[in-house]
Amino acid sequence: ALASALRGIRIVLTHSNAFKEALAVGQEELSIWRDLGLDRWEAAALEGRAVIQDMLGRSQDSLLTLEQAREISRRLGDPVRLAINPIISSSMWLVLAR
């Protein structure tokens, strides 16, 4: 329940442009999902982290984080996450190309 609550807080902070705070909350959320061994939620948290990193101007870190999420999704055989991840990363490559 705590990880889900932190996810909600991370999302609100992200939408409020409080990116550094969102990143900190997201790290706590990510740690909980990892400790629980819930890989699908870990991948989702990593994708959220990647978006925040990108908003902070850390596009290279963001792409590395997305690759971690993609690897988890690939290992799980999760077609939904595998479909979402390239959409996020392709938009970030557009930012890098500027």
C-alpha positions as CSV (number, residue, x, y, z in Angstrom):
1,A,0.0,0.0,0.0
2,L,2.9,2.4,0.8
3,A,4.4,2.0,-2.7
4,S,1.1,2.7,-4.3
5,A,0.6,5.8,-2.2
6,L,4.1,7.0,-3.1
7,R,3.3,6.4,-6.7
8,G,0.3,8.8,-6.4
9,I,2.5,11.4,-4.6
10,R,5.1,11.1,-7.3
11,I,2.6,11.7,-10.0
12,V,1.1,14.7,-8.3
13,L,4.5,16.2,-7.7
14,T,5.4,15.6,-11.4
15,H,2.3,17.3,-12.5
16,S,3.1,20.2,-10.1
17,N,6.5,20.6,-11.7
18,A,8.2,19.6,-8.4
19,F,10.6,17.3,-10.3
20,K,13.3,17.0,-7.7
21,E,10.8,16.1,-5.0
22,A,9.1,13.7,-7.4
23,L,12.4,12.0,-8.1
24,A,13.1,11.5,-4.4
25,V,9.6,10.0,-3.8
26,G,9.9,7.9,-6.9
27,Q,13.2,6.5,-5.6
28,E,11.5,5.4,-2.4
29,E,8.7,3.9,-4.4
30,L,11.1,2.0,-6.7
31,S,13.0,0.6,-3.7
32,I,9.8,-0.8,-2.2
33,W,8.7,-2.5,-5.5
34,R,12.2,-4.0,-5.8
35,D,12.2,-5.2,-2.2
36,L,8.8,-6.8,-2.8
37,G,10.0,-8.4,-6.0
38,L,7.2,-7.0,-8.1
39,D,9.0,-6.5,-11.4
40,R,6.0,-5.2,-13.4
41,W,5.6,-2.4,-10.9
42,E,9.3,-1.8,-10.8
43,A,9.3,-1.3,-14.6
44,A,6.4,1.2,-14.3
45,A,8.3,3.1,-11.6
46,L,11.4,3.2,-13.8
47,E,9.4,4.6,-16.6
48,G,8.0,7.3,-14.4
49,R,11.5,8.0,-13.2
50,A,12.7,8.3,-16.7
51,V,10.1,11.0,-17.5
52,I,11.1,13.0,-14.4
53,Q,14.8,12.7,-15.3
54,D,14.0,14.0,-18.8
55,M,12.1,16.9,-17.3
56,L,15.2,17.8,-15.2
57,G,17.3,17.9,-18.4
58,R,19.0,14.5,-17.7
59,S,18.1,12.9,-21.0
60,Q,21.0,10.5,-21.0
61,D,20.1,9.2,-17.5
62,S,16.5,9.0,-18.7
63,L,17.4,6.8,-21.6
64,L,19.4,4.5,-19.4
65,T,16.5,4.2,-17.0
66,L,14.1,3.4,-19.8
67,E,16.5,0.6,-21.0
68,Q,16.3,-0.9,-17.5
69,A,12.5,-0.8,-17.6
70,R,12.6,-2.3,-21.1
71,E,14.8,-5.2,-20.0
72,I,12.4,-6.0,-17.1
73,S,9.5,-6.0,-19.5
74,R,11.4,-8.1,-22.0
75,R,12.2,-10.6,-19.3
76,L,8.6,-10.7,-18.2
77,G,7.3,-11.0,-21.7
78,D,5.0,-8.0,-21.0
79,P,3.7,-6.8,-24.4
80,V,2.0,-3.7,-23.0
81,R,5.1,-2.3,-21.3
82,L,7.2,-3.2,-24.3
83,A,4.8,-1.2,-26.5
84,I,4.7,1.8,-24.1
85,N,8.5,2.0,-23.5
86,P,9.6,2.8,-27.2
87,I,7.0,5.6,-27.4
88,I,8.5,7.2,-24.3
89,S,12.1,6.7,-25.5
90,S,11.4,7.9,-29.0
91,S,10.0,11.2,-27.7
92,M,13.2,11.5,-25.6
93,W,15.4,10.9,-28.6
94,L,13.7,13.8,-30.3
95,V,14.7,16.0,-27.3
96,L,18.3,14.8,-27.6
97,A,18.4,15.5,-31.3
98,R,17.6,19.2,-30.7
